[in-house]
Amino acid sequence: MDKTTITIVAVLVLVVIGFVFKKLIKHEEKKNDPNLSEPRDSNTLPGNQGVKDKTSK
């Protein structure tokens, strides 16, 4: 393969990777929406990840 083909393939791979990350970020932003009926846990102190406060209900 010549350099032009390799360059085109590399650029296409980078574009696909960027598109996938953009979709993942948008999906995470949707899950962090504060207006959801059951918002995600906001207590992110060390040791508390994934633990919901009992006072928030």
All heavy atoms as a GROMACS GRO file, in nm:
protein
  444
    1MET      N    1   0.085  -0.119   0.000
    1MET     CA    2   0.000   0.000   0.000
    1MET      C    3   0.089   0.124   0.000
    1MET      O    4   0.191   0.128   0.068
    1MET     CB    5  -0.091   0.002   0.122
    1MET     CG    6  -0.200  -0.104   0.118
    1MET     SD    7  -0.341  -0.075   0.226
    1MET     CE    8  -0.269  -0.082   0.387
    2ASP      N    9   0.044   0.222  -0.070
    2ASP     CA   10   0.121   0.346  -0.074
    2ASP      C   11   0.080   0.438   0.042
    2ASP      O   12  -0.015   0.410   0.115
    2ASP     CB   13   0.105   0.416  -0.208
    2ASP     CG   14  -0.040   0.450  -0.238
    2ASP    OD1   15  -0.129   0.394  -0.174
    2ASP    OD2   16  -0.062   0.534  -0.328
    3LYS      N   17   0.154   0.547   0.056
    3LYS     CA   18   0.132   0.636   0.171
    3LYS      C   19  -0.006   0.701   0.167
    3LYS      O   20  -0.066   0.725   0.271
    3LYS     CB   21   0.240   0.744   0.173
    3LYS     CG   22   0.371   0.697   0.223
    3LYS     CD   23   0.466   0.813   0.241
    3LYS     CE   24   0.594   0.765   0.306
    3LYS     NZ   25   0.682   0.876   0.339
    4THR      N   26  -0.058   0.729   0.049
    4THR     CA   27  -0.189   0.794   0.039
    4THR      C   28  -0.298   0.705   0.094
    4THR      O   29  -0.385   0.749   0.170
    4THR     CB   30  -0.219   0.828  -0.109
    4THR    OG1   31  -0.110   0.903  -0.162
    4THR    CG2   32  -0.347   0.908  -0.121
    5THR      N   33  -0.295   0.577   0.060
    5THR     CA   34  -0.396   0.483   0.108
    5THR      C   35  -0.388   0.468   0.260
    5THR      O   36  -0.491   0.468   0.328
    5THR     CB   37  -0.377   0.346   0.041
    5THR    OG1   38  -0.374   0.364  -0.100
    5THR    CG2   39  -0.488   0.251   0.079
    6ILE      N   40  -0.268   0.458   0.311
    6ILE     CA   41  -0.250   0.444   0.456
    6ILE      C   42  -0.301   0.569   0.527
    6ILE      O   43  -0.368   0.560   0.631
    6ILE     CB   44  -0.101   0.418   0.489
    6ILE    CG1   45  -0.060   0.280   0.436
    6ILE    CG2   46  -0.076   0.428   0.639
    6ILE    CD1   47   0.087   0.252   0.445
    7THR      N   48  -0.274   0.686   0.471
    7THR     CA   49  -0.320   0.812   0.531
    7THR      C   50  -0.472   0.819   0.532
    7THR      O   51  -0.533   0.857   0.633
    7THR     CB   52  -0.263   0.932   0.454
    7THR    OG1   53  -0.121   0.921   0.451
    7THR    CG2   54  -0.302   1.062   0.518
    8ILE      N   55  -0.535   0.782   0.423
    8ILE     CA   56  -0.682   0.785   0.415
    8ILE      C   57  -0.743   0.689   0.515
    8ILE      O   58  -0.839   0.722   0.586
    8ILE     CB   59  -0.728   0.754   0.271
    8ILE    CG1   60  -0.690   0.869   0.178
    8ILE    CG2   61  -0.878   0.729   0.266
    8ILE    CD1   62  -0.713   0.840   0.032
    9VAL      N   63  -0.687   0.569   0.526
    9VAL     CA   64  -0.738   0.471   0.622
    9VAL      C   65  -0.722   0.522   0.764
    9VAL      O   66  -0.813   0.510   0.847
    9VAL     CB   67  -0.668   0.334   0.602
    9VAL    CG1   68  -0.701   0.239   0.716
    9VAL    CG2   69  -0.708   0.272   0.469
   10ALA      N   70  -0.607   0.582   0.795
   10ALA     CA   71  -0.582   0.634   0.931
   10ALA      C   72  -0.680   0.745   0.964
   10ALA      O   73  -0.735   0.749   1.075
   10ALA     CB   74  -0.438   0.683   0.942
   11VAL      N   75  -0.706   0.835   0.870
   11VAL     CA   76  -0.800   0.944   0.895
   11VAL      C   77  -0.941   0.888   0.916
   11VAL      O   78  -1.013   0.932   1.007
   11VAL     CB   79  -0.797   1.046   0.779
   11VAL    CG1   80  -0.912   1.143   0.787
   11VAL    CG2   81  -0.664   1.120   0.777
   12LEU      N   82  -0.981   0.791   0.836
   12LEU     CA   83  -1.114   0.730   0.852
   12LEU      C   84  -1.127   0.663   0.988
   12LEU      O   85  -1.232   0.673   1.052
   12LEU     CB   86  -1.142   0.631   0.740
   12LEU     CG   87  -1.171   0.692   0.603
   12LEU    CD1   88  -1.184   0.583   0.498
   12LEU    CD2   89  -1.296   0.777   0.607
   13VAL      N   90  -1.024   0.594   1.032
   13VAL     CA   91  -1.028   0.528   1.163
   13VAL      C   92  -1.042   0.633   1.273
   13VAL      O   93  -1.121   0.615   1.367
   13VAL     CB   94  -0.902   0.440   1.183
   13VAL    CG1   95  -0.888   0.397   1.328
   13VAL    CG2   96  -0.907   0.320   1.091
   14LEU      N   97  -0.967   0.743   1.263
   14LEU     CA   98  -0.978   0.848   1.364
   14LEU      C   99  -1.116   0.911   1.365
   14LEU      O  100  -1.171   0.942   1.472
   14LEU     CB  101  -0.872   0.956   1.340
   14LEU     CG  102  -0.728   0.915   1.371
   14LEU    CD1  103  -0.632   1.024   1.329
   14LEU    CD2  104  -0.712   0.883   1.518
   15VAL      N  105  -1.177   0.930   1.249
   15VAL     CA  106  -1.311   0.987   1.242
   15VAL      C  107  -1.412   0.893   1.306
   15VAL      O  108  -1.499   0.936   1.383
   15VAL     CB  109  -1.350   1.018   1.095
   15VAL    CG1  110  -1.497   1.049   1.082
   15VAL    CG2  111  -1.267   1.133   1.043
   16VAL      N  112  -1.401   0.764   1.280
   16VAL     CA  113  -1.493   0.666   1.339
   16VAL      C  114  -1.478   0.663   1.491
   16VAL      O  115  -1.577   0.663   1.564
   16VAL     CB  116  -1.471   0.526   1.278
   16VAL    CG1  117  -1.545   0.419   1.356
   16VAL    CG2  118  -1.514   0.525   1.132
   17ILE      N  119  -1.355   0.664   1.539
   17ILE     CA  120  -1.331   0.663   1.684
   17ILE      C  121  -1.388   0.790   1.747
   17ILE      O  122  -1.453   0.786   1.852
   17ILE     CB  123  -1.180   0.648   1.714
   17ILE    CG1  124  -1.134   0.508   1.678
   17ILE    CG2  125  -1.150   0.679   1.860
   17ILE    CD1  126  -0.984   0.488   1.686
   18GLY      N  127  -1.368   0.905   1.684
   18GLY     CA  128  -1.423   1.030   1.734
   18GLY      C  129  -1.575   1.027   1.739
   18GLY      O  130  -1.636   1.074   1.835
   19PHE      N  131  -1.638   0.971   1.636
   19PHE     CA  132  -1.783   0.961   1.631
   19PHE      C  133  -1.835   0.873   1.744
   19PHE      O  134  -1.932   0.907   1.811
   19PHE     CB  135  -1.828   0.905   1.496
   19PHE     CG  136  -1.975   0.891   1.482
   19PHE    CD1  137  -2.056   1.003   1.464
   19PHE    CD2  138  -2.036   0.766   1.487
   19PHE    CE1  139  -2.193   0.990   1.451
   19PHE    CE2  140  -2.172   0.753   1.475
   19PHE     CZ  141  -2.251   0.865   1.457
   20VAL      N  142  -1.769   0.761   1.769
   20VAL     CA  143  -1.810   0.670   1.876
   20VAL      C  144  -1.799   0.739   2.012
   20VAL      O  145  -1.892   0.731   2.093
   20VAL     CB  146  -1.727   0.539   1.873
   20VAL    CG1  147  -1.748   0.456   1.998
   20VAL    CG2  148  -1.762   0.457   1.749
   21PHE      N  149  -1.689   0.808   2.037
   21PHE     CA  150  -1.674   0.878   2.164
   21PHE      C  151  -1.776   0.989   2.180
   21PHE      O  152  -1.827   1.012   2.289
   21PHE     CB  153  -1.532   0.933   2.180
   21PHE     CG  154  -1.436   0.831   2.235
   21PHE    CD1  155  -1.339   0.774   2.155
   21PHE    CD2  156  -1.444   0.791   2.367
   21PHE    CE1  157  -1.252   0.680   2.205
   21PHE    CE2  158  -1.357   0.697   2.419
   21PHE     CZ  159  -1.261   0.641   2.336
   22LYS      N  160  -1.807   1.058   2.070
   22LYS     CA  161  -1.908   1.164   2.076
   22LYS      C  162  -2.044   1.106   2.116
   22LYS      O  163  -2.116   1.162   2.198
   22LYS     CB  164  -1.916   1.233   1.940
   22LYS     CG  165  -1.998   1.357   1.939
   22LYS     CD  166  -1.988   1.425   1.804
   22LYS     CE  167  -2.071   1.549   1.800
   22LYS     NZ  168  -2.066   1.616   1.672
   23LYS      N  169  -2.080   0.990   2.058
   23LYS     CA  170  -2.206   0.924   2.093
   23LYS      C  171  -2.206   0.882   2.240
   23LYS      O  172  -2.306   0.896   2.309
   23LYS     CB  173  -2.230   0.802   2.003
   23LYS     CG  174  -2.256   0.835   1.859
   23LYS     CD  175  -2.390   0.898   1.842
   23LYS     CE  176  -2.488   0.795   1.797
   23LYS     NZ  177  -2.619   0.851   1.770
   24LEU      N  178  -2.094   0.827   2.287
   24LEU     CA  179  -2.086   0.784   2.427
   24LEU      C  180  -2.100   0.902   2.522
   24LEU      O  181  -2.168   0.892   2.625
   24LEU     CB  182  -1.952   0.713   2.453
   24LEU     CG  183  -1.940   0.572   2.395
   24LEU    CD1  184  -1.795   0.524   2.411
   24LEU    CD2  185  -2.035   0.477   2.460
   25ILE      N  186  -2.039   1.014   2.489
   25ILE     CA  187  -2.048   1.132   2.575
   25ILE      C  188  -2.192   1.184   2.579
   25ILE      O  189  -2.244   1.218   2.685
   25ILE     CB  190  -1.950   1.240   2.527
   25ILE    CG1  191  -1.807   1.196   2.557
   25ILE    CG2  192  -1.981   1.375   2.592
   25ILE    CD1  193  -1.701   1.284   2.494
   26LYS      N  194  -2.259   1.188   2.464
   26LYS     CA  195  -2.398   1.234   2.461
   26LYS      C  196  -2.487   1.141   2.543
   26LYS      O  197  -2.577   1.185   2.613
   26LYS     CB  198  -2.449   1.240   2.317
   26LYS     CG  199  -2.399   1.358   2.241
   26LYS     CD  200  -2.509   1.412   2.154
   26LYS     CE  201  -2.459   1.528   2.076
   26LYS     NZ  202  -2.491   1.655   2.135
   27HIS      N  203  -2.461   1.009   2.535
   27HIS     CA  204  -2.539   0.912   2.612
   27HIS      C  205  -2.520   0.935   2.762
   27HIS      O  206  -2.617   0.930   2.838
   27HIS     CB  207  -2.498   0.771   2.572
   27HIS     CG  208  -2.580   0.664   2.634
   27HIS    ND1  209  -2.712   0.645   2.604
   27HIS    CD2  210  -2.550   0.570   2.726
   27HIS    CE1  211  -2.760   0.544   2.675
   27HIS    NE2  212  -2.663   0.498   2.750
   28GLU      N  213  -2.398   0.961   2.805
   28GLU     CA  214  -2.371   0.987   2.947
   28GLU      C  215  -2.436   1.117   2.991
   28GLU      O  216  -2.487   1.126   3.102
   28GLU     CB  217  -2.221   0.991   2.974
   28GLU     CG  218  -2.158   0.854   2.985
   28GLU     CD  219  -2.213   0.774   3.101
   28GLU    OE1  220  -2.221   0.826   3.213
   28GLU    OE2  221  -2.248   0.658   3.079
   29GLU      N  222  -2.432   1.219   2.907
   29GLU     CA  223  -2.495   1.346   2.942
   29GLU      C  224  -2.645   1.328   2.961
   29GLU      O  225  -2.705   1.390   3.048
   29GLU     CB  226  -2.467   1.451   2.835
   29GLU     CG  227  -2.327   1.504   2.839
   29GLU     CD  228  -2.297   1.599   2.725
   29GLU    OE1  229  -2.380   1.612   2.633
   29GLU    OE2  230  -2.189   1.660   2.729
   30LYS      N  231  -2.706   1.243   2.879
   30LYS     CA  232  -2.849   1.216   2.892
   30LYS      C  233  -2.879   1.148   3.026
   30LYS      O  234  -2.977   1.179   3.091
   30LYS     CB  235  -2.895   1.124   2.778
   30LYS     CG  236  -3.003   1.182   2.692
   30LYS     CD  237  -3.054   1.081   2.594
   30LYS     CE  238  -2.996   1.107   2.458
   30LYS     NZ  239  -3.045   1.019   2.355
   31LYS      N  240  -2.792   1.055   3.067
   31LYS     CA  241  -2.813   0.984   3.194
   31LYS      C  242  -2.791   1.075   3.313
   31LYS      O  243  -2.842   1.047   3.421
   31LYS     CB  244  -2.721   0.863   3.203
   31LYS     CG  245  -2.758   0.751   3.109
   31LYS     CD  246  -2.696   0.619   3.142
   31LYS     CE  247  -2.549   0.618   3.144
   31LYS     NZ  248  -2.489   0.486   3.162
   32ASN      N  249  -2.716   1.184   3.297
   32ASN     CA  250  -2.688   1.275   3.408
   32ASN      C  251  -2.784   1.392   3.413
   32ASN      O  252  -2.763   1.485   3.491
   32ASN     CB  253  -2.544   1.328   3.399
   32ASN     CG  254  -2.444   1.221   3.436
   32ASN    OD1  255  -2.470   1.139   3.522
   32ASN    ND2  256  -2.330   1.222   3.372
   33ASP      N  257  -2.889   1.389   3.334
   33ASP     CA  258  -2.986   1.498   3.331
   33ASP      C  259  -3.052   1.510   3.468
   33ASP      O  260  -3.108   1.413   3.520
   33ASP     CB  261  -3.091   1.469   3.224
   33ASP     CG  262  -3.191   1.581   3.208
   33ASP    OD1  263  -3.170   1.689   3.266
   33ASP    OD2  264  -3.291   1.560   3.138
   34PRO      N  265  -3.047   1.628   3.532
   34PRO     CA  266  -3.105   1.642   3.666
   34PRO      C  267  -3.258   1.635   3.668
   34PRO      O  268  -3.317   1.623   3.773
   34PRO     CB  269  -3.056   1.779   3.712
   34PRO     CG  270  -3.027   1.853   3.587
   34PRO     CD  271  -2.984   1.750   3.486
   35ASN      N  272  -3.322   1.642   3.552
   35ASN     CA  273  -3.467   1.639   3.546
   35ASN      C  274  -3.524   1.498   3.530
   35ASN      O  275  -3.644   1.483   3.509
   35ASN     CB  276  -3.517   1.727   3.431
   35ASN     CG  277  -3.477   1.871   3.451
   35ASN    OD1  278  -3.476   1.920   3.563
   35ASN    ND2  279  -3.441   1.938   3.343
   36LEU      N  280  -3.441   1.396   3.539
   36LEU     CA  281  -3.490   1.259   3.528
   36LEU      C  282  -3.577   1.224   3.649
   36LEU      O  283  -3.562   1.282   3.757
   36LEU     CB  284  -3.372   1.161   3.522
   36LEU     CG  285  -3.288   1.163   3.396
   36LEU    CD1  286  -3.170   1.070   3.412
   36LEU    CD2  287  -3.370   1.123   3.275
   37SER      N  288  -3.669   1.130   3.632
   37SER     CA  289  -3.755   1.091   3.742
   37SER      C  290  -3.675   1.031   3.858
   37SER      O  291  -3.710   1.047   3.974
   37SER     CB  292  -3.861   0.992   3.694
   37SER     OG  293  -3.798   0.876   3.644
   38GLU      N  294  -3.569   0.958   3.826
   38GLU     CA  295  -3.480   0.902   3.928
   38GLU      C  296  -3.338   0.943   3.895
   38GLU      O  297  -3.269   0.874   3.820
   38GLU     CB  298  -3.492   0.750   3.933
   38GLU     CG  299  -3.416   0.690   4.049
   38GLU     CD  300  -3.438   0.539   4.059
   38GLU    OE1  301  -3.544   0.491   4.019
   38GLU    OE2  302  -3.346   0.472   4.105
   39PRO      N  303  -3.292   1.060   3.945
   39PRO     CA  304  -3.159   1.108   3.909
   39PRO      C  305  -3.049   1.015   3.959
   39PRO      O  306  -3.068   0.941   4.054
   39PRO     CB  307  -3.150   1.244   3.975
   39PRO     CG  308  -3.260   1.250   4.072
   39PRO     CD  309  -3.361   1.147   4.036
   40ARG      N  310  -2.936   1.024   3.894
   40ARG     CA  311  -2.821   0.942   3.934
   40ARG      C  312  -2.764   0.993   4.065
   40ARG      O  313  -2.787   1.105   4.107
   40ARG     CB  314  -2.712   0.948   3.827
   40ARG     CG  315  -2.755   0.879   3.700
   40ARG     CD  316  -2.647   0.888   3.598
   40ARG     NE  317  -2.568   0.766   3.600
   40ARG     CZ  318  -2.463   0.746   3.526
   40ARG    NH1  319  -2.421   0.838   3.443
   40ARG    NH2  320  -2.396   0.633   3.533
   41ASP      N  321  -2.688   0.909   4.130
   41ASP     CA  322  -2.625   0.943   4.257
   41ASP      C  323  -2.524   1.055   4.237
   41ASP      O  324  -2.442   1.052   4.147
   41ASP     CB  325  -2.554   0.818   4.311
   41ASP     CG  326  -2.486   0.843   4.442
   41ASP    OD1  327  -2.530   0.933   4.515
   41ASP    OD2  328  -2.388   0.774   4.470
   42SER      N  329  -2.531   1.156   4.321
   42SER     CA  330  -2.437   1.267   4.310
   42SER      C  331  -2.331   1.263   4.420
   42SER      O  332  -2.245   1.349   4.426
   42SER     CB  333  -2.511   1.400   4.316
   42SER     OG  334  -2.579   1.412   4.438
   43ASN      N  335  -2.337   1.164   4.508
   43ASN     CA  336  -2.239   1.152   4.616
   43ASN      C  337  -2.119   1.075   4.562
   43ASN      O  338  -2.116   0.953   4.562
   43ASN     CB  339  -2.301   1.079   4.735
   43ASN     CG  340  -2.209   1.081   4.855
   43ASN    OD1  341  -2.098   1.132   4.849
   43ASN    ND2  342  -2.255   1.024   4.965
   44THR      N  343  -2.018   1.148   4.514
   44THR     CA  344  -1.904   1.084   4.452
   44THR      C  345  -1.778   1.093   4.538
   44THR      O  346  -1.668   1.086   4.486
   44THR     CB  347  -1.876   1.146   4.314
   44THR    OG1  348  -1.857   1.286   4.332
   44THR    CG2  349  -1.989   1.119   4.219
   45LEU      N  350  -1.794   1.110   4.667
   45LEU     CA  351  -1.678   1.111   4.755
   45LEU      C  352  -1.612   0.973   4.753
   45LEU      O  353  -1.680   0.872   4.730
   45LEU     CB  354  -1.720   1.147   4.898
   45LEU     CG  355  -1.777   1.288   4.917
   45LEU    CD1  356  -1.832   1.302   5.058
   45LEU    CD2  357  -1.671   1.391   4.889
   46PRO      N  358  -1.483   0.964   4.777
   46PRO     CA  359  -1.415   0.834   4.775
   46PRO      C  360  -1.484   0.735   4.869
   46PRO      O  361  -1.513   0.768   4.984
   46PRO     CB  362  -1.274   0.866   4.821
   46PRO     CG  363  -1.253   1.009   4.784
   46PRO     CD  364  -1.388   1.074   4.800
   47GLY      N  365  -1.513   0.618   4.820
   47GLY     CA  366  -1.578   0.514   4.900
   47GLY      C  367  -1.729   0.516   4.890
   47GLY      O  368  -1.794   0.425   4.937
   48ASN      N  369  -1.787   0.618   4.828
   48ASN     CA  370  -1.932   0.630   4.820
   48ASN      C  371  -1.987   0.612   4.679
   48ASN      O  372  -2.105   0.632   4.657
   48ASN     CB  373  -1.977   0.767   4.872
   48ASN     CG  374  -1.963   0.777   5.021
   48ASN    OD1  375  -1.982   0.680   5.091
   48ASN    ND2  376  -1.927   0.894   5.069
   49GLN      N  377  -1.905   0.576   4.584
   49GLN     CA  378  -1.953   0.563   4.447
   49GLN      C  379  -2.058   0.454   4.439
   49GLN      O  380  -2.039   0.344   4.488
   49GLN     CB  381  -1.839   0.530   4.351
   49GLN     CG  382  -1.744   0.645   4.328
   49GLN     CD  383  -1.633   0.652   4.431
   49GLN    OE1  384  -1.632   0.576   4.524
   49GLN    NE2  385  -1.542   0.744   4.412
   50GLY      N  386  -2.170   0.487   4.380
   50GLY     CA  387  -2.276   0.389   4.361
   50GLY      C  388  -2.369   0.374   4.481
   50GLY      O  389  -2.459   0.295   4.479
   51VAL      N  390  -2.348   0.451   4.588
   51VAL     CA  391  -2.432   0.442   4.707
   51VAL      C  392  -2.524   0.562   4.710
   51VAL      O  393  -2.479   0.676   4.706
   51VAL     CB  394  -2.346   0.438   4.835
   51VAL    CG1  395  -2.432   0.434   4.958
   51VAL    CG2  396  -2.250   0.321   4.832
   52LYS      N  397  -2.654   0.538   4.716
   52LYS     CA  398  -2.749   0.648   4.721
   52LYS      C  399  -2.772   0.689   4.866
   52LYS      O  400  -2.777   0.607   4.956
   52LYS     CB  401  -2.881   0.607   4.659
   52LYS     CG  402  -2.875   0.593   4.510
   52LYS     CD  403  -3.012   0.575   4.454
   52LYS     CE  404  -3.006   0.572   4.303
   52LYS     NZ  405  -3.137   0.565   4.245
   53ASP      N  406  -2.787   0.820   4.885
   53ASP     CA  407  -2.820   0.869   5.020
   53ASP      C  408  -2.963   0.830   5.052
   53ASP      O  409  -3.051   0.836   4.967
   53ASP     CB  410  -2.808   1.022   5.024
   53ASP     CG  411  -2.664   1.067   5.014
   53ASP    OD1  412  -2.575   0.991   5.056
   53ASP    OD2  413  -2.642   1.180   4.966
   54LYS      N  414  -2.988   0.792   5.175
   54LYS     CA  415  -3.125   0.754   5.216
   54LYS      C  416  -3.211   0.878   5.234
   54LYS      O  417  -3.332   0.872   5.228
   54LYS     CB  418  -3.120   0.673   5.344
   54LYS     CG  419  -3.057   0.537   5.320
   54LYS     CD  420  -3.065   0.451   5.442
   54LYS     CE  421  -3.020   0.317   5.401
   54LYS     NZ  422  -2.946   0.232   5.454
   55THR      N  423  -3.150   0.994   5.255
   55THR     CA  424  -3.226   1.117   5.277
   55THR      C  425  -3.277   1.178   5.147
   55THR      O  426  -3.362   1.265   5.151
   55THR     CB  427  -3.139   1.221   5.350
   55THR    OG1  428  -3.023   1.246   5.272
   55THR    CG2  429  -3.101   1.171   5.487
   56SER      N  430  -3.229   1.131   5.031
   56SER     CA  431  -3.268   1.193   4.905
   56SER      C  432  -3.403   1.144   4.854
   56SER      O  433  -3.455   1.198   4.760
   56SER     CB  434  -3.160   1.166   4.799
   56SER     OG  435  -3.152   1.027   4.772
   57LYS      N  436  -3.461   1.043   4.916
   57LYS     CA  437  -3.589   0.990   4.867
   57LYS      C  438  -3.706   1.060   4.927
   57LYS      O  439  -3.721   1.124   5.014
   57LYS     CB  440  -3.601   0.841   4.896
   57LYS     CG  441  -3.514   0.763   4.802
   57LYS     CD  442  -3.545   0.617   4.815
   57LYS     CE  443  -3.466   0.542   4.710
   57LYS     NZ  444  -3.493   0.405   4.706
   0.00000   0.00000   0.00000
